[in-house]
Amino acid sequence: MRKHTETASLGSAPRGAERQTNGGVQSVVRALRLIDALGESRGEVGIADLSKRVGLHVSTAHRLLATLIQQGYCRQNPETGRYALGAKLFHLGEVCLGQLDLRGLARPFLERLSRETGETANLVVLDGQEVLYLDKVESPQNLRIFSRIGHRAPLYCTAVGKVLLAYRAAAESEALMGKEPLKPLTRHTVTSLTRLRRELAKVREQGFALDKEECEEGAYCLAVPVRNAQGRIEAALSVSGPTVRLGDHRIPDLVPLMRRASEQLSAQLGFGGRGEPPAPISKVSEPQGRIACPRCP
């Protein structure tokens, strides 16, 4: 039987498991590879399999794992001898998520959306039974929808509010919607809970929400959800503009840009999945335009 030395194992290791790694401390790099390999496993892993995955001799992997176990980063099943990630990594992951700056992470995406669409881009979160505007990048156009950081608006008549409502548990969503009749802010505001529920179902189906002059006469808004590491809706991204320039005719162009920003920001927040599959984008007729009032998106 051929004897595999550590050098031979490293020589046959996959790319990324070389002995020297761009000036990194070798023992630290090897330990991190072991943690990565355990993280990619569906369950506990034996030492032989784990050593093969990272390109290390069994004895070297064993020594590194002993240190990781001592520090709480890995654990070993006393009955099977197999290895898995330790609880300390869960704690560190929670700390890392808590340190993520949503506004700071979202800023480049808001700037890009405003530049790509020519409209005002907003970052919005749920606060009680209202939406709260955390950040914005205004449109470069002279005629634009003015929003204000810290501005609050109802959930039921804003695109961002519908996004934040649509993906919540049914009981929570019902509690947040309020009682019928909903207060009309314009002649386009949906005041029926039955109709609002239908709209929320459509949001879940197509992956985005619209506000067509429901919160402000002359204002049009399109919003998409942003997910956190647990897959829950953390925030909403939106673009808003006057109906003389922004309307249903722009949906096929806007939605791919919005979805891309949503997926990339969600990934930065730790979300690894893709959520519900988006529905195809269909072309719809353009509504009559009006001059937008500079109050809320």
Beta strands, then each sheet from edge to edge (+ up, - down):
strand 1: 74-76
strand 2: 83-85
strand 3: 120-127
strand 4: 130-137
strand 5: 152-154
strand 6: 209-212
strand 7: 219-227
strand 8: 233-242
sheet 1: 1+ 2-
sheet 2: 5+ 4- 3+ 8- 7+ 6-
end
